[in-house]
Amino acid sequence: MIQRIDSHQHFWRPARGDYTWLRADVPALAPLLRDFMPEDLQPLLHAHGVSRTVLVQAADSHAETDFMLDLAGSREEIGGVVGWVDLSRPDAAASLERMARHPKFKGVRPMLQDLPDDDWIARRPHPDAVNAMLKLGLRFDALVNQRHLPWLLQFAKRWPQLPMVIDHAAKPPVGAHGSEEFARWREDMAAMAALPQVCCKFSGLWTEAPPAMQRDADAFAQAVRPVWEHLLEVFGPARLMWGSDWPVLTLAGDYVGWVAVSEACIGGLSPNEQAEVWHGTAQRFYGLASIQDPS
């Protein structure tokens, strides 16, 4: 079986109270308004040869990051944690130093897509906070839409030593590959890929397809192909990493379906290139333990 690292998944307990986006008054989110914990994901990981995951923040609070680090301390399959810190605050450096004492704390993700100012990432991060990330060897996950990419490009050029990964390929318009919007996404992603410190996650795309297409796995597989081909062209296998975005994935499809769609794309590569996307890129980027190393 192909060995995999899932570079993007979440756990949460809504009763903790800091998942402000998980709103009970939004019917589309109702399936997510329950606990999603390691015991729910473990059978899926085992079935698909996933030996490590990267657990990513879903709330803009230090408390949720501590919750994730507690889980990671007791679960071997969680290879790394990407937490949250308000990078605009000068005291963020102290928070980063505290969190980085945990060996599985790997990086930071501000929830850029939910902030009112699209240019936040270009204006607000405090130099002390970013310098602390560099000093501590941390990575930056960019949760963005296409409209944020020009501002993210400015930030990335300002901090060329900061390893960065674009989550969910910046959420392109899946199924609209002939549109002006898709053309803008292609152009902006190519500009980001021109910076060598930037990687990209092939994840979170099923929920970006139109609702009718989400119900047809074959139609979705065809629609996501132009996204994959562009990512492969501009980033190459060594800067692409596979992820599931579970459990958000379950709003549109399921784990086995996403693995199958991904196999149809990634399977066209050479064995070594496939290994890069399935696990090599994520392992290097996040500094994860070897998938052969049980420690």
N, C-alpha and C positions, 0 to 999 in steps of 0.2 A: 504493500500500500504506500502511496505517496505520503511523505511526511510533511506536515503543514504547521504553520504558526498562524493563528487568527490574530491579526494585528489590530483588531478593533471590535471590542464587545463591551457590554455594560452589565452591571448588576445594580439592583435598587430595591429598596423597601419604601413605598410611598408614604407609609406612616411616619417616616423620619421627618417629613415635612418641609424639605428644602428643594424639592423638584418643582419649581414654580411653573415650568412649561407643561407638566403633566396635569392638565386641568380637567376636572370632572365635567365641566360644562362644554367640553369639546367632544362630541360623540365619536369622532374618528379615532380619538386616543383611548377610548374605553377599554380595548383589549390590553392596553399596557398598564392599566391602573390596578396592578397586583404585584406581589413580590416576584422578582426574577433573581434567583440566587444560584450559586455554583452547582447545587444538586440538580437544577433544572437543565443546565447546559452540559454537564459532564457526559451524559449518554451520547449526545450529538458529537462532542469532541472525540470520544472513543470510536464511534462508528465511522468517522471520516479521517482518522489518523492525525488529529490535531493534538500536538503534544504540549504546546504552550499557547497562551493568549496574552494580549495586552489589554488590560482593563482600563477603560477610559471614563473620565468624569462625565456626569450627567446633571450636576448641580453646581451652581456658583457659590460654593461654601467650602471653608476649610474642614468643616465637620464631615462632609461627604468624602473628601480626600482621606481623612483619617479612617473612615468606615471602610474604604477600599483597601487601604494599607493593612488594616486589621485582617480583612479577608485574605489578602495576598500572603500574609505571614503564616497562614494555616493551610493554604492550598498550593500544592506544587505546580499545578497547571497554569496558575497565574504567573507569567514570567516577568511582567512589569506593570506598573501603574502610571497613568498619565492623569495628574490631578489638576486642581484649580488654585490659582493665586491671582489677586488683583494686581496686575503688573503696573498699573498706573500709580501705585502707592510706593513711596520711598522705603517704607518698612517691609515691602514684599521680600526683600533680600533675606531678612531674618526668618520669615516664614519658609522660604525656600531652603534655607540652611537646616531648619528643624526637620522638614519633611525628608530632605536628602539623607538624613541619618538612617532612614530605612533603605536597605539595599535594593528593594524593588521599586523605589520611586525613580522614574525615568524621565519625566517631562511634565510640561504644563500645557493646558489648553484653555485659553479664554474663550467664552462662548460668543465669538464675534458675530455670528449670524443673528443673534438676539439683541445686540446692542443698538441703540437708536441712531448712532453715528456710524455710517459706513466707513469713514476714514479714521476710526478710533485707532486702529493698529498703526497707522502712519504718524499719529500725533501724540498718543497718550502714554505708551509704555515708558516707565521711568528708566533712565540709563543705569541706575544702581541695580534695578531688578534684572535687567537683561545681562548686565555684567556678572551678576551673581549666577545666572543660568550658565553662562560660559565658564565661570570658575568651577562650578559644581558638575560640569559635564552633562547638563540637562538638554532635552530636546523640546522643540516647539511644535505642537499640533495645531493646524489652522483649520478651524471649523468655519468655512466660508461658502458663500454663493459667488456666482460669476461677478456680481457687481462689486465685490470686495477685492477682486484680484489686482486691479491697478494700485490700490493702497497697500495690499500685502507685498507687492513687488517693491514698493518704496522701502518698506520695513526690511525686507530680505536683503536689498542692496546696502542698506545702512548697517546691517549686522551680518556680514558674509561668513563669519565663523560659526554662526548659530545653526545647527542642524534643524531642518524644518521639513514637515510632511503635510501635504494638503489632504485633508480628510475627504473621503467620498468624491474625489476628483472635482471638488468645488461644485458638486450637485448640478451637472449639466442637464439640459432639456432632453432627456432620453425619449427617443421616438420622433424628434424634430430635427434630424441631422441636415435637412436642407434649408433651415431657417436662418435668418440673420442672427438670432440669439445664439444658435449653435456655432455660427461662424465667429462671433465675438468670443465665445468660450474657447474655441480652438486657438484663436490668436493670443488670448491672454494666458492660456495654459502653456503655449509654446514659449512665451516670454518668461514665465516662471521656470520652466524646465531648462532654460538657458543658463540658470544659476546652478552651479554644481552642488551646492549644499541642500538643494530642494528635492525631496522625494514625493511620491504620490501614492495614496491608497486606492486600490481597486475594490471599493466597498460602498455600501449605502446607496446603490443605484436602482435597485428594484422599486424602492419607494419614490423614486423620481420619475418613474414612468406614469403615463396617464392611467386613471383607474381601470378603464376597460382592458388595457394592455396588461395590467398587473394580474388579471385573472387568467391570462393566456401565457403560460410559461414559454411556449415556442415563439410567440410574437415578441415577448420581452427579450428573449435571447437574440432575435434578429435585430431588435432596436438598439440593444446595448453594444452590438458589434462595432459600429462606427466610433463609439466612445473608446472602447478598448483599443482599436487600431490607432487612433490618434495618440492616446497615452503611450502606447508601445513605441510609436514613431518618435515622440519628443523626449520621453524619459528613458526608454530602453528597459530591459528586464532588471538591470542592476539597481534601478531606482524606483521600481514598482513593487508594492507589497499587497498581498491579498488580505482582506478582512471581511467579516460577516455583517457588522453592525447589528448583531443580535442583542436584544430582542426587538429593536425597532424594525428589523427585517420582517418580523412576523405580521406587520401591518399589510404587507403586500405579498409575501411568499413564505418560504420556509428554508431551513438550513440545507436540507438535502437538495432542494431545487437550486439554491444559489451555488452550491458546490458544483452541480451539474452544468449550470450556465457558465461558471468560471472555467471548468474543465474544457468546455467547448472552445473557449477563447485561448486559454493558456496552453492547451494541448497542442497547438500548432507550433510551439517553440521547440528548440532542441532540449534534450533532457537537462542539461546544465542550466539553460535559461529558465525552464520551468521551475527548477529548484530555487532559483533566485526569487521568483515571484511568490512561490508558495511559502518559502521560509527564509531564504538567505538574506534578502534585503531587510526584512523586519529584524532578524537576529542581529545584523550589523548595526542598523540604525539605532535600535534601542539598547544595544549592548546586552542582549539576553544570553543566558546560559545556553550552551550547545544543546541541541535537541537529543543528542546521545548522552548528555550529562544529566543524571537524575538529581544533581545537587542544585 
